[in-house]
Amino acid sequence: MEEQVETIGSAFVNHYYHLFDNDRSSLAGLYQPSSMLTFEGQKILGVDDISGKLNNLPFEQCKHVVSTIDTQPSSFTGGILIFVSGSLQLGGEDHPLRFSQMFHLIPALQGGLFVHNDIFRLNYG
């Protein structure tokens, strides 16, 4: 069970950041109407608003480099908690920014998993 959770968590993280860095508009497919994103303290609910936030960030080019991925099965049957730390390099910037992000994936009615909760923070200092 633990190995399966880690495999799914790692595959999700790789998929998420690949989409974020290459085709950010495709991230909408990972969320549902009940999904919530907290981005630097701002709470955003639902696919349209989350997609709008991510697609309107003030940069076009970005590259995520993941340092750690921690996964746990959640109390929601079939759910997975994922905590990521790493850095992101913005186009035209010299220094990478450190970040942490947490995802709570839960099973979708139509099969597969979706992002129910997503919390993102830059790490300063």
Residue pairs with C-beta under 8 A, 6 or more apart in sequence:
1 73
2 73
5 71
5 72
5 73
5 80
6 69
6 71
8 71
8 80
8 105
8 113
9 69
9 71
9 80
9 82
9 105
10 69
10 71
12 80
12 82
12 103
12 105
12 113
13 66
13 69
13 82
13 84
13 103
14 66
16 27
16 30
16 103
17 64
17 66
19 26
19 27
19 30
20 27
20 54
20 62
20 64
21 62
21 63
21 64
24 54
24 55
25 51
25 55
27 50
27 51
27 54
28 47
28 48
28 50
28 51
30 114
30 115
31 37
31 46
31 47
31 50
31 51
31 114
31 115
31 118
32 47
32 108
32 114
32 115
32 116
33 46
33 47
34 46
34 116
35 45
35 46
35 47
35 50
35 114
35 115
35 116
35 117
35 118
36 43
36 44
36 45
36 116
36 117
36 118
37 43
37 44
37 50
37 53
37 54
37 118
37 119
37 120
38 44
38 118
38 119
38 120
39 53
39 120
40 120
40 121
40 122
42 53
44 50
44 53
50 118
59 90
59 91
60 91
61 90
61 91
61 92
62 88
62 89
62 90
62 91
63 88
63 89
64 86
64 87
64 88
64 99
65 86
65 87
65 88
65 89
65 96
66 84
66 85
66 86
67 85
67 86
67 87
68 83
68 84
68 85
68 86
69 82
69 83
69 84
70 82
70 83
70 84
71 80
71 81
71 82
71 83
72 80
72 81
73 79
73 80
73 81
74 80
74 81
74 104
74 106
76 104
76 106
77 107
78 106
78 107
78 113
79 104
79 105
79 106
79 107
79 113
79 116
80 103
80 104
80 105
80 113
81 102
81 103
81 104
81 105
82 102
82 103
82 104
82 105
83 100
83 101
83 102
84 100
84 101
84 102
84 103
85 98
85 99
85 100
85 123
86 98
86 99
87 96
87 97
87 98
87 99
88 96
88 97
88 99
89 96
89 97
90 97
97 122
98 122
98 123
98 124
99 120
99 121
99 122
99 123
100 120
100 121
100 123
101 118
101 119
101 120
101 121
102 117
102 118
102 119
103 115
103 117
103 118
104 115
104 116
104 117
104 118
105 113
105 114
105 115
105 116
106 113
106 114
106 116
107 113
108 114
